[in-house]
Every structure is written in structure tokens, then in C-alpha cells.
């Protein structure tokens, strides 16, 4: 990602996120939707909803450089995070790899095998 986070508007950050995740996950990710964009006075915030492995609806939240993922159950979400925490937002490939590892722990292996996704991406 070129430039610093403070130089970028929410829409551009969201587009970079979606592009990086499409590139990393390929056919394992679908239905991206950018939501809740807030900008102004040094405040940049947005959410991206997407489906991963045709199994979980996920929400990515970004707020002034802090970010996280949750499995989206409508009114309620369950956080998804690696034990050691997330890498810097500037390394979207590493973030995608960490999310892949964390999400695959929650999906039955038989489901992944039946769809040809048994092998991890990294």
C-alpha cells in the first residue's frame, strides 16, 4: 500500500482491502460490501462485509488505524483474531494469511475437502 494510512480516504483503503483479499483468496471469497464509511477531522472508519469459504459471513472493521474481524450474525458478532494479534494494516497479504488460518480452524475439514479447498493457501 503506497502512502501512509493518514493520507488515504476510507473508500481507497476499502478498495485496497477488497482487492488484496480477492487476490489472496480467489474463489474462496465472495460478496464484498463496503458499509458505514465515516471520514473527517482525522477520523477514518469503514466496514467491509464478505463471505469466506462459502461458510462464514465476515465483517472487517477499520477505525483510525485499528481493525478487526468478526463472524457476522446480524445483531451479534463473534471476534476472530490470532492469539498474537494482527500484523500492521499495511501488510494485507499477512493479514489475509492470518485470517485464513484462524477461519479454517472453525470450518469442518469435510466441508473444505468437498469443495477442493482442503489445502491452506499459505
N, C-alpha and C positions, 0 to 999 in steps of 0.2 A: 504494500500500500504506500503510494507516494505521498509525501507531505505528512504533517502531523495531524493528529485527531482534531485538535482545536481549529485547524484550517478547513475542515470539511463540514459540509452540511449533512443533516440526517439522511436525506434521500440518497446522497452519494455514498455514505457509509453503508446504508441498507443495500444499495446496488452491489457494492463490493462484497458484502457478506453473501448475498444470494449467488453471485457469480462464482465465488470461491467454493461454496457448498455444492453448487451444481457440478462444478469441475471435479471436486473430490468424490462425491457420492454417485454421480452419474444417474442411472435408472433407479437407484435406491432412495432417491429424494424426489418429492413432488409437492405441488400445490402451495407454492410460496405466496404469502400475502403480507404486505407491509402495512402496519397499523400504528395508531397512536403517536404520530410524529409531533414533537414539541421542539421548538427552536427559539432562541432569543436570549440576549444578555448572557452569553457563555453557557447556556443550557442547551444540550443536545440530547434528545431522548427519542427512542422509537422501539417498536416491537416487530418481529417477523414471525409469522406462523407458518409452519410447514409440516409435511408428513415424512417420516423417516422409516424406511423398510416396510412401507405399507402396513405398519403396525402401530406406531405411536404418532399422535398429533403433538407437535412440539411448539413451544414458544421461546423465542430468543428475545431477551430484554436488554437494551443498552441505555444507560443513563449516565451522562457526563463521564464516560470512560469506563465505568463499572458495567459489568454484564453478567448474564447467567442464562441458564436454560431450565425449562420445566416441561414435564409432560402435562399437556393442557386438558383438563377435564371440565372445561367450561368455567363455572364459578370457582373452581378449585384447581390448583396445580401441584404437582409433586416435583420438587427440585431434583435436577440431575447435575452432579458435579463430581469431578475426580477428587480423591482423598487429598491430594497435594494442591488442589486449587487449579484454576485455569491459567494458561500462559497469557502473555500480553495480547491485547486485541489486535495488534499489528501482525501477528502470526496466525492468520486464519487457517492455514493448512494444518498447523499443530492443534489448533482448537478443534477442527473437524476430526482429526485423528483421535483426540481425547474423547470427543463426544461419541464417535463410532465405538470405541472400546467400552464406554460406560453404557451406552444404549444396548449393545449386543449382550451385555450381562443380564438384561431384563427380557430378552426375547427367546422363546423356546428354540433350541437348535433345529428341531424337526421343521419348524416354520421356515427358517433360513435355508435349510437344505433343499426343501421342496421348491424354492424359488431360485435356486442356484447362487445363493448368497452366503454359503457356509464359510467361505474363506474371508477373513478380515481384509480390509483394504490396505492395511499397513503391515 
